[in-house]
């Protein structure tokens, strides 16, 4: 998987994660709803599902393997 440059910010929406990482929205949504990646409290975030960029990056680092060409 080739990662695109990521803008710096503490929180990220699932759509932003999809665009930046090229991982389908549905897959990221499942990771969040099953608790693999913690979401920001809805009372704080409003309607958008927000996750911490660091939590997403840690999950990717711990669980994904790079495919070498």
Long-range contacts (C-beta under 8 A, 24 or more apart in sequence): 1-64, 1-66, 1-67, 6-53, 9-53, 10-52, 10-53, 10-54, 11-40, 11-45, 11-50, 11-51, 11-52, 11-53, 12-50, 12-51, 12-52, 12-53, 12-56, 13-48, 13-49, 13-50, 14-49, 14-51, 17-51, 17-56, 21-60, 28-56, 31-59
